Structures are given as C-alpha cells and as structure tokens.
Amino acid sequence: MGKRRRVLLAPDPRLLFDLFPDELFRKITRAKICFVVDDDGTISDSTPMYVDWLARKLKRPLTVADYTRYNFSNIDKRALGMLEIGVFPKPHLHRHLPVVPGAARALQEISKSGVPIIILTARPPQEGMVRATYDHKVDHKIPFDLMIFSRKKKDIIKALKKPGCKVVVVDDDPKVITAASRLTDVTAIIFDAPYNQRVRRENVIRAEKRGDRIAWDEVLRVVKRMVDKGHS
C-alpha cells in the first residue's frame, strides 16, 4: 500500500468507505474493531511547543486558564492568531516532535493484535504538514493503517461504524470525546490533559498516569479487553 493510499485529506465522511483501500476494509470487518487515535497531545507531544512559542510571543508565562481547550481555542483572539500564523501551518515545527511516553509501544501492540489503526488529526491538510506528520510516524516506528486529515472528527467516527464494527476513539480534545461518547458502539477514551479536566462523563474512560502506570497503559488495557472479548 503506497503512501498516497494511506492518507486521506479532508474526505467527505459520507463517501469514506469508497476511498478506503480494500485491504483496510477487509481488516476492519475481520477485527470488528477500529482504533481511531488523535495525533497532537496523544501521540505527538506538541503542547509544550505551543506553550513555549506563545509564551515567548506574549512575553509572559501561560497559565492553565490560557489553554483550557484543545488547540488553545479559549485564549484571546490575538494569542490564538499568533499560533495560527506562527505554529499551526509550519510543518518543520512538527517534524521532530517528541512522542508521548508509551504511545509507540502501545500502538505496536494494538497493531500486532490485528486491530486496524486510523490516525485522525485536525492538522491542516497541506502538503508539507502531511509529509511531516507521515514521516514523523514512520521515523518513530508508529504503525497505522490510514491517516485522515479532517476537522469533521465526529462525522468520520460515525462513518467508521458502518461495517458493524466497534470503534475505540482516543483524543485529548474534550469536544471530540464528548461527541464520540454519545455514539453507540463507540468507546471514548480521553487522554488526560490540564485542558480537559471538566469532562467527567460516566461513559468516558480517562487515560491518565497513576503511579507506575502511564496513560497509554490504560488505553492498551481497554483495547486488549475488547479484543479478548471478541475472541471468546
């Protein structure tokens, strides 16, 4: 499967499966589970980069209140505008981001279990950003079957249920997780972060560090349990 076939740029959710490689469609129907994971804040440790860059531009330290929402969308327009111009569209800043602890190992284990992995990111679908995101995953040996660039995450997740499979969604964006948790046959896992602490829904699993256990340990536990249940 070539690189172009492994990346979809802002696809129409209604036509999603028409765009899927046959091999991926077969894998989803076999596994009856589809694992969907965000990139920034879950795989790529991008938040420190955003905080450092914006703090230098604003000439003051950022507080938790400054970025209570994903992508800092709750801060003042001037600061958000700085990020949109200075950071979000610049691929080279994302090319060598550190990986969140445990992400590579957990995703490798999920892949080995036969569960298809889809990276669903709201990053801008520009050629440079697509290349930087793709190469970053390859360099860090992070497996995936498909990478989708889209801001319509809820609609994409909803479309993925069409073959009758269960969908596991991992994201740090409170809006995405809240929306996903309302869909049937979707297991919503919120990746712990300072800006999503208000999300405390009974049907949302919080992946967080507890003692010696890292957040990705909880994600892996949930997926393994679902795989084992499907084989029993």
Sequence and secondary structure as in RCSB ss.txt:
>XXXX:A:sequence
MGKRRRVLLAPDPRLLFDLFPDELFRKITRAKICFVVDDDGTISDSTPMYVDWLARKLKRPLTVADYTRYNFSNI
DKRALGMLEIGVFPKPHLHRHLPVVPGAARALQEISKSGVPIIILTARPPQEGMVRATYDHKVDHKIPFDLMIFS
RKKKDIIKALKKPGCKVVVVDDDPKVITAASRLTDVTAIIFDAPYNQRVRRENVIRAEKRGDRIAWDEVLRVVKR
MVDKGHS
>XXXX:A:secstr
  TGGGEEES  GGGHHHHS HHHHHHHHHHSEEEEE SBTTTB  HHHHHHHHHHHHTS   GGGG SGGGTTS
 HHHHHHHHHHTTT THHHHT  B TTHHHHHHHHHHTT  EEEEE S   HHHHHHHHHHHHHTT   SEEEE 
S HHHHHHHTTTTS EEEEEES HHHHHHHHTSTTEEEEEE  GGGTT   TTEEEE  BTTB HHHHHHHHHHH
HHHHHH 
